[in-house]
C-alpha cells in the first residue's frame, strides 16, 4: 500500500472518529424534561459546524460521473460501494466500511454491479470553513466501472 493511500485511510479513520464524536455530542445534547444534568461524570460535545451530512441511494450498477469537491467521507449504510480516485485502482467496499475522497481530486462512486447501495456522505470544509462547489465532469464508462476492483 503506498504512503498516500495509507495517509488517506488514516485521515478517513480520524474523520470517522470526529463524525462519531459529533454524533455522540448530538445524542448527549438532548436533555429529558425535568432533568438539569442527565449525565453521570464528565461529558463533552463537539459541534458539527460546517460539516455537511447527507445520504444517497444507488440502484445496483448506478454511479456518478467523475467529479471533484471538498474532502468527503463515505460510509456504507447498506449494500456495496464501488469507487475510484483518479490514478488509483477501482475499489469495492462493503457494509459499514468507509472511503475517503480527498478535496479537489477527480473521483467517482456508486453501487457495485450486483447490489444496491445507500451511503452516508460527510463533507468537510477547509480551514476557512468553505466547501468547494461540486464540479461535474464526464460520465464513467462501462470499461472503467467494470474494471476488476483492486487491479
Z-matrix of the N, CA and C atoms (Angstrom, degrees):
N
C 1 1.459
C 2 1.526 1 107.72
N 3 1.339 2 117.91 1 130.03
C 4 1.459 3 119.82 2 -178.03
C 5 1.523 4 111.06 3 -74.61
N 6 1.345 5 115.46 4 162.20
C 7 1.468 6 120.54 5 -175.98
C 8 1.516 7 112.61 6 -62.40
N 9 1.359 8 117.84 7 -38.79
C 10 1.464 9 120.05 8 -179.65
C 11 1.519 10 110.61 9 -62.97
N 12 1.344 11 117.12 10 -44.40
C 13 1.456 12 120.94 11 179.05
C 14 1.526 13 110.02 12 -63.48
N 15 1.340 14 117.70 13 -40.33
C 16 1.466 15 121.26 14 177.66
C 17 1.527 16 110.44 15 -62.54
N 18 1.339 17 116.58 16 -43.40
C 19 1.471 18 119.85 17 178.49
C 20 1.521 19 110.36 18 -63.81
N 21 1.338 20 117.10 19 -41.74
C 22 1.469 21 120.57 20 179.58
C 23 1.519 22 110.71 21 -62.48
N 24 1.325 23 117.08 22 -42.11
C 25 1.473 24 119.75 23 179.46
C 26 1.517 25 110.78 24 -67.29
N 27 1.336 26 117.35 25 -39.62
C 28 1.452 27 120.78 26 176.92
C 29 1.524 28 109.65 27 -62.25
N 30 1.335 29 115.63 28 -45.67
C 31 1.461 30 119.85 29 179.02
C 32 1.525 31 110.97 30 -61.73
N 33 1.335 32 117.15 31 -41.34
C 34 1.460 33 121.06 32 178.02
C 35 1.518 34 110.44 33 -60.84
N 36 1.332 35 116.22 34 -42.74
C 37 1.462 36 119.78 35 178.13
C 38 1.515 37 111.99 36 -62.52
N 39 1.324 38 116.20 37 -42.45
C 40 1.466 39 120.13 38 178.38
C 41 1.523 40 110.93 39 -65.06
N 42 1.335 41 116.46 40 -40.83
C 43 1.458 42 119.63 41 178.09
C 44 1.520 43 110.98 42 -64.28
N 45 1.332 44 116.92 43 -38.40
C 46 1.457 45 120.47 44 177.16
C 47 1.523 46 109.95 45 -63.72
N 48 1.330 47 116.65 46 -37.90
C 49 1.456 48 120.60 47 176.57
C 50 1.530 49 110.68 48 -61.05
N 51 1.342 50 116.57 49 -43.06
C 52 1.463 51 121.19 50 178.00
C 53 1.524 52 110.00 51 -62.59
N 54 1.339 53 116.29 52 -44.74
C 55 1.468 54 119.96 53 179.26
C 56 1.525 55 109.68 54 -60.58
N 57 1.332 56 116.71 55 -42.56
C 58 1.458 57 119.96 56 177.75
C 59 1.519 58 111.69 57 -61.36
N 60 1.326 59 116.10 58 -42.64
C 61 1.465 60 120.20 59 178.30
C 62 1.516 61 110.92 60 -63.81
N 63 1.330 62 116.03 61 -38.89
C 64 1.464 63 120.13 62 177.97
C 65 1.518 64 109.89 63 -63.62
N 66 1.334 65 116.39 64 -45.04
C 67 1.462 66 120.32 65 179.66
C 68 1.520 67 110.63 66 -61.09
N 69 1.332 68 117.03 67 -43.05
C 70 1.465 69 120.79 68 177.25
C 71 1.528 70 109.51 69 -62.52
N 72 1.336 71 116.08 70 -39.12
C 73 1.469 72 119.87 71 178.07
C 74 1.509 73 111.93 72 -61.95
N 75 1.353 74 116.40 73 -41.62
C 76 1.466 75 119.66 74 178.75
C 77 1.518 76 110.52 75 -63.93
N 78 1.342 77 117.06 76 -43.21
C 79 1.452 78 120.62 77 178.89
C 80 1.521 79 109.43 78 -65.50
N 81 1.346 80 116.46 79 -43.22
C 82 1.459 81 121.20 80 -178.57
C 83 1.514 82 113.16 81 -66.83
N 84 1.336 83 117.28 82 -21.91
C 85 1.456 84 120.54 83 -178.32
C 86 1.522 85 112.44 84 -75.98
N 87 1.312 86 117.92 85 -21.15
C 88 1.467 87 121.18 86 -178.77
C 89 1.523 88 108.96 87 -73.51
N 90 1.312 89 116.15 88 130.13
C 91 1.462 90 120.19 89 179.42
C 92 1.517 91 110.02 90 -118.70
N 93 1.315 92 116.48 91 124.02
C 94 1.462 93 118.70 92 175.66
C 95 1.529 94 110.81 93 -62.23
N 96 1.320 95 116.13 94 145.89
C 97 1.470 96 121.07 95 -179.51
C 98 1.527 97 110.26 96 -56.58
N 99 1.327 98 115.43 97 136.72
C 100 1.454 99 121.08 98 174.49
C 101 1.518 100 114.63 99 85.23
N 102 1.307 101 118.69 100 5.52
C 103 1.459 102 119.95 101 179.06
C 104 1.519 103 109.48 102 -118.36
N 105 1.336 104 116.59 103 127.24
C 106 1.453 105 120.81 104 178.49
C 107 1.529 106 111.10 105 -75.29
N 108 1.324 107 117.14 106 -41.63
C 109 1.450 108 121.05 107 -179.56
C 110 1.525 109 108.35 108 -140.26
N 111 1.335 110 117.40 109 101.47
C 112 1.462 111 119.76 110 -177.13
C 113 1.537 112 113.49 111 -84.68
N 114 1.346 113 118.33 112 17.89
C 115 1.465 114 121.59 113 -177.45
C 116 1.512 115 110.82 114 -116.07
N 117 1.312 116 115.85 115 146.45
C 118 1.454 117 121.80 116 170.23
C 119 1.519 118 105.92 117 -106.51
N 120 1.312 119 117.64 118 126.12
C 121 1.456 120 120.70 119 -177.04
C 122 1.519 121 110.97 120 86.89
N 123 1.320 122 115.72 121 -167.95
C 124 1.458 123 121.94 122 -176.47
C 125 1.520 124 110.02 123 -89.52
N 126 1.319 125 116.01 124 134.05
C 127 1.458 126 122.03 125 177.29
C 128 1.520 127 108.07 126 -131.61
N 129 1.330 128 116.90 127 146.14
C 130 1.454 129 119.86 128 176.88
C 131 1.515 130 109.47 129 -136.85
N 132 1.318 131 115.18 130 163.14
C 133 1.454 132 121.00 131 -179.18
C 134 1.517 133 109.61 132 -131.14
N 135 1.320 134 115.61 133 138.85
C 136 1.456 135 121.91 134 173.30
C 137 1.522 136 106.43 135 -108.43
N 138 1.334 137 117.45 136 120.08
C 139 1.451 138 120.19 137 -179.94
C 140 1.521 139 110.95 138 -74.01
N 141 1.311 140 116.13 139 149.31
C 142 1.462 141 122.80 140 -176.50
C 143 1.525 142 111.63 141 -96.69
N 144 1.308 143 116.49 142 35.95
C 145 1.454 144 120.93 143 -176.58
C 146 1.532 145 111.46 144 -59.59
N 147 1.312 146 116.09 145 124.39
C 148 1.456 147 121.73 146 176.60
C 149 1.514 148 115.20 147 85.58
N 150 1.321 149 118.44 148 -13.51
C 151 1.460 150 121.62 149 179.61
C 152 1.525 151 108.64 150 -83.04
N 153 1.322 152 116.26 151 134.33
C 154 1.469 153 121.30 152 178.56
C 155 1.524 154 108.91 153 -109.13
N 156 1.325 155 116.04 154 131.26
C 157 1.459 156 121.98 155 179.79
C 158 1.514 157 108.83 156 -124.49
N 159 1.335 158 116.13 157 132.00
C 160 1.460 159 120.93 158 176.66
C 161 1.519 160 108.74 159 -148.90
N 162 1.317 161 115.85 160 170.52
C 163 1.458 162 121.38 161 177.07
C 164 1.515 163 108.02 162 -131.30
N 165 1.325 164 116.14 163 143.46
C 166 1.468 165 120.93 164 -179.80
C 167 1.519 166 108.61 165 -140.61
N 168 1.322 167 115.06 166 144.35
C 169 1.454 168 121.14 167 177.22
C 170 1.528 169 111.00 168 -112.18
N 171 1.326 170 116.04 169 149.92
C 172 1.461 171 123.69 170 177.70
C 173 1.523 172 108.05 171 -134.00
N 174 1.329 173 118.10 172 137.10
C 175 1.455 174 120.73 173 170.29
C 176 1.525 175 107.87 174 -70.89
N 177 1.331 176 117.03 175 160.80
C 178 1.465 177 120.88 176 177.98
C 179 1.529 178 109.50 177 -51.02
N 180 1.321 179 116.98 178 130.82
C 181 1.459 180 122.73 179 178.01
C 182 1.520 181 115.54 180 82.58
N 183 1.337 182 118.91 181 -10.70
C 184 1.471 183 121.20 182 179.21
C 185 1.524 184 109.42 183 -74.94
N 186 1.332 185 116.11 184 148.82
C 187 1.461 186 120.07 185 -177.63
C 188 1.521 187 110.78 186 -156.45
N 189 1.311 188 115.53 187 163.66
C 190 1.458 189 121.86 188 175.95
C 191 1.526 190 109.12 189 -79.93
N 192 1.323 191 115.26 190 171.52
C 193 1.463 192 121.16 191 165.59
C 194 1.527 193 106.38 192 -81.18
N 195 1.324 194 117.70 193 169.68
C 196 1.454 195 121.07 194 169.27
C 197 1.531 196 107.19 195 -57.78
N 198 1.314 197 117.45 196 143.98
C 199 1.457 198 120.14 197 178.64
C 200 1.528 199 110.44 198 -163.26
N 201 1.327 200 115.35 199 170.20
C 202 1.465 201 122.75 200 175.33
C 203 1.525 202 108.36 201 -133.52
N 204 1.321 203 116.27 202 157.70
C 205 1.472 204 122.66 203 176.23
C 206 1.522 205 108.70 204 -173.69
N 207 1.319 206 116.88 205 -168.33
C 208 1.472 207 122.81 206 178.10
C 209 1.525 208 110.68 207 -65.02
N 210 1.359 209 115.82 208 167.22
C 211 1.466 210 120.04 209 174.64
C 212 1.521 211 109.27 210 -48.78
N 213 1.331 212 115.96 211 136.23
C 214 1.465 213 120.41 212 -177.25
C 215 1.523 214 109.47 213 -138.62
N 216 1.314 215 115.09 214 138.64
C 217 1.454 216 122.34 215 172.98
C 218 1.517 217 107.02 216 -115.90
N 219 1.337 218 117.10 217 123.95
C 220 1.461 219 121.89 218 176.76
C 221 1.523 220 108.56 219 -105.65
N 222 1.323 221 116.05 220 131.55
C 223 1.455 222 123.38 221 179.92
C 224 1.522 223 107.24 222 -117.57
N 225 1.335 224 117.93 223 121.26
C 226 1.464 225 121.85 224 -178.37
C 227 1.520 226 109.41 225 -76.50
N 228 1.320 227 115.19 226 111.56
C 229 1.463 228 122.01 227 179.93
C 230 1.526 229 111.06 228 -87.31
N 231 1.346 230 116.54 229 -39.58
C 232 1.467 231 122.31 230 178.21
C 233 1.520 232 108.62 231 -147.65
N 234 1.332 233 116.95 232 143.22
C 235 1.457 234 121.07 233 173.89
C 236 1.504 235 113.72 234 83.68
N 237 1.348 236 115.42 235 -145.57
C 238 1.454 237 121.26 236 -177.79
C 239 1.518 238 111.06 237 -137.39
N 240 1.319 239 116.00 238 143.60
C 241 1.462 240 123.37 239 -178.11
C 242 1.518 241 109.31 240 -110.18
N 243 1.327 242 116.37 241 133.24
C 244 1.467 243 122.94 242 170.50
C 245 1.518 244 106.00 243 -115.48
N 246 1.335 245 116.58 244 133.27
C 247 1.461 246 120.07 245 -179.91
C 248 1.517 247 110.15 246 -150.10
N 249 1.330 248 114.47 247 165.57
C 250 1.452 249 120.33 248 175.79
C 251 1.512 250 109.63 249 -150.79
N 252 1.314 251 115.66 250 131.06
C 253 1.455 252 123.14 251 169.60
C 254 1.520 253 105.01 252 -95.55
N 255 1.325 254 117.20 253 132.31
C 256 1.462 255 120.94 254 -175.25
C 257 1.530 256 111.08 255 -50.25
N 258 1.333 257 114.99 256 133.04
C 259 1.448 258 120.93 257 179.23
C 260 1.522 259 114.18 258 88.26
N 261 1.318 260 117.26 259 -4.40
C 262 1.460 261 122.20 260 179.37
C 263 1.532 262 109.31 261 -118.11
N 264 1.321 263 117.50 262 163.80
C 265 1.471 264 119.51 263 179.30
C 266 1.530 265 112.41 264 -69.27
N 267 1.324 266 115.50 265 156.84
C 268 1.461 267 121.75 266 170.86
C 269 1.529 268 106.82 267 -62.83
N 270 1.333 269 116.61 268 139.01
C 271 1.468 270 121.39 269 -176.82
C 272 1.522 271 109.77 270 -130.58
N 273 1.323 272 116.65 271 137.78
C 274 1.462 273 122.95 272 173.30
C 275 1.521 274 108.70 273 -110.85
N 276 1.328 275 116.48 274 136.91
C 277 1.464 276 121.24 275 173.68
C 278 1.523 277 108.02 276 -133.55
N 279 1.330 278 115.49 277 160.93
C 280 1.458 279 120.52 278 -174.79
C 281 1.513 280 113.94 279 -117.92
N 282 1.296 281 113.28 280 -166.08
C 283 1.458 282 123.85 281 -175.56
C 284 1.529 283 111.96 282 -47.55
N 285 1.328 284 115.18 283 127.72
C 286 1.465 285 125.79 284 176.57
C 287 1.527 286 114.37 285 69.40
N 288 1.324 287 117.75 286 8.83
C 289 1.458 288 120.33 287 174.74
C 290 1.521 289 109.53 288 -91.02
N 291 1.335 290 116.65 289 164.54
C 292 1.456 291 121.55 290 -177.30
C 293 1.517 292 111.73 291 -125.09
N 294 1.319 293 114.72 292 154.80
C 295 1.465 294 122.57 293 172.58
C 296 1.519 295 107.00 294 -129.27
N 297 1.322 296 116.78 295 133.55
C 298 1.458 297 121.39 296 176.19
C 299 1.519 298 108.70 297 -104.77
N 300 1.324 299 116.90 298 127.03
C 301 1.458 300 123.31 299 -179.53
C 302 1.528 301 107.46 300 -116.70
N 303 1.343 302 116.61 301 111.48
C 304 1.468 303 119.95 302 -172.93
C 305 1.523 304 114.65 303 -71.68
N 306 1.285 305 114.51 304 150.98
C 307 1.464 306 125.09 305 -179.28
C 308 1.527 307 111.52 306 -53.15
N 309 1.336 308 115.50 307 128.35
C 310 1.451 309 121.31 308 172.82
C 311 1.515 310 115.90 309 74.53
N 312 1.336 311 118.44 310 5.24
C 313 1.460 312 121.67 311 -178.36
C 314 1.533 313 109.72 312 -100.85
N 315 1.345 314 115.77 313 132.49
C 316 1.470 315 120.75 314 179.71
C 317 1.528 316 110.42 315 -62.37
N 318 1.338 317 114.80 316 134.75
C 319 1.459 318 120.66 317 178.66
C 320 1.527 319 109.08 318 -161.24
N 321 1.316 320 115.64 319 171.79
C 322 1.468 321 122.24 320 172.02
C 323 1.525 322 106.99 321 -145.68
N 324 1.326 323 115.67 322 163.00
C 325 1.462 324 120.36 323 177.53
C 326 1.516 325 110.02 324 -158.81
N 327 1.314 326 115.86 325 157.11
C 328 1.462 327 122.03 326 179.20
C 329 1.515 328 110.30 327 -179.73
N 330 1.325 329 115.41 328 -164.31
C 331 1.463 330 121.09 329 -178.66
C 332 1.529 331 110.53 330 -81.47
N 333 1.315 332 116.23 331 154.49
C 334 1.465 333 121.02 332 171.31
C 335 1.534 334 107.65 333 -68.16
N 336 1.331 335 118.26 334 163.60
C 337 1.461 336 120.20 335 -174.09
C 338 1.525 337 116.04 336 -61.59
N 339 1.332 338 117.68 337 -30.88
C 340 1.465 339 119.32 338 -172.01
C 341 1.530 340 115.26 339 -110.54
N 342 1.342 341 117.84 340 7.06
C 343 1.469 342 120.92 341 -179.79
C 344 1.511 343 110.50 342 -145.48
N 345 1.309 344 115.60 343 144.05
C 346 1.466 345 120.45 344 173.37
C 347 1.532 346 108.79 345 -70.26
N 348 1.322 347 115.85 346 167.40
C 349 1.461 348 122.32 347 -178.16
C 350 1.517 349 109.86 348 -137.23
N 351 1.313 350 115.74 349 138.42
C 352 1.463 351 121.82 350 163.04
C 353 1.519 352 105.34 351 -126.22
N 354 1.337 353 115.67 352 124.23
C 355 1.462 354 118.44 353 177.30
C 356 1.516 355 109.70 354 -123.51
N 357 1.318 356 114.44 355 155.20
C 358 1.455 357 122.18 356 171.71
C 359 1.520 358 105.50 357 -102.72
N 360 1.325 359 115.83 358 129.54
C 361 1.456 360 122.40 359 -179.19
C 362 1.517 361 109.02 360 -109.50
N 363 1.328 362 115.45 361 130.32
C 364 1.460 363 121.37 362 175.37
C 365 1.524 364 106.04 363 -121.88
N 366 1.336 365 117.31 364 118.99
C 367 1.462 366 120.16 365 177.11
C 368 1.527 367 108.82 366 -111.27
N 369 1.325 368 113.74 367 145.70
C 370 1.452 369 120.77 368 -172.12
C 371 1.519 370 110.75 369 -118.86
N 372 1.316 371 117.42 370 138.21
C 373 1.469 372 120.17 371 177.43
C 374 1.526 373 110.56 372 -76.09
N 375 1.326 374 115.57 373 164.93
C 376 1.463 375 119.60 374 173.63
C 377 1.528 376 109.08 375 -76.41
N 378 1.313 377 117.32 376 -174.36
C 379 1.470 378 122.07 377 -176.95
C 380 1.525 379 112.39 378 -61.41
N 381 1.335 380 116.22 379 -25.08
C 382 1.468 381 120.31 380 179.25
C 383 1.528 382 111.70 381 -88.98
N 384 1.322 383 117.61 382 3.39
C 385 1.461 384 121.36 383 178.82
C 386 1.523 385 114.09 384 82.53
N 387 1.337 386 117.31 385 15.64
C 388 1.464 387 120.66 386 -176.94
C 389 1.521 388 111.01 387 -103.19
N 390 1.339 389 115.00 388 147.03
C 391 1.456 390 122.09 389 173.75
C 392 1.524 391 108.35 390 -105.63
N 393 1.333 392 116.78 391 140.58
C 394 1.459 393 120.19 392 172.24
C 395 1.525 394 108.72 393 -72.32
N 396 1.309 395 117.02 394 142.10
C 397 1.459 396 120.26 395 172.99
C 398 1.528 397 107.92 396 -68.66
N 399 1.322 398 117.05 397 147.71
C 400 1.463 399 120.16 398 176.26
C 401 1.519 400 108.17 399 -70.56
N 402 1.329 401 115.68 400 129.62
C 403 1.464 402 121.22 401 174.75
C 404 1.522 403 107.08 402 -108.73
N 405 1.338 404 115.93 403 108.66
C 406 1.460 405 121.34 404 -179.90
C 407 1.515 406 109.49 405 -83.64
N 408 1.326 407 116.16 406 134.60
C 409 1.456 408 122.74 407 -176.45
C 410 1.533 409 109.77 408 -119.64
N 411 1.328 410 117.63 409 -152.28
C 412 1.466 411 121.25 410 -174.65
C 413 1.532 412 112.01 411 -73.25
N 414 1.355 413 115.83 412 158.42
C 415 1.473 414 119.90 413 176.21
C 416 1.532 415 111.25 414 -63.88
N 417 1.319 416 115.16 415 156.74
C 418 1.462 417 122.00 416 174.73
C 419 1.524 418 106.75 417 -90.44
N 420 1.319 419 117.34 418 117.22
C 421 1.446 420 121.72 419 -178.35
C 422 1.525 421 112.55 420 -69.73
N 423 1.332 422 115.74 421 160.39
C 424 1.459 423 120.42 422 178.73
C 425 1.526 424 111.68 423 -60.34
N 426 1.339 425 117.52 424 -31.36
C 427 1.471 426 120.60 425 179.79
C 428 1.533 427 111.13 426 -65.58
N 429 1.330 428 116.93 427 -39.97
C 430 1.471 429 121.40 428 178.46
C 431 1.518 430 109.74 429 -73.25
N 432 1.334 431 117.28 430 -48.44
C 433 1.459 432 121.47 431 -178.94
C 434 1.534 433 110.82 432 -60.68
N 435 1.319 434 116.37 433 -39.30
C 436 1.455 435 121.17 434 -176.07
C 437 1.516 436 115.06 435 -81.77
N 438 1.336 437 117.91 436 -1.10
C 439 1.472 438 120.37 437 178.31
C 440 1.526 439 109.04 438 -58.17
N 441 1.298 440 115.80 439 142.82
C 442 1.468 441 119.96 440 -178.53
C 443 1.528 442 108.40 441 -65.20
N 444 1.327 443 115.16 442 124.81
C 445 1.463 444 120.54 443 -178.24
C 446 1.527 445 110.57 444 -57.65
N 447 1.315 446 115.50 445 135.64
C 448 1.457 447 122.22 446 176.24
C 449 1.513 448 115.14 447 86.87
N 450 1.348 449 117.85 448 1.37
C 451 1.475 450 119.57 449 -179.47
C 452 1.493 451 111.61 450 -118.35
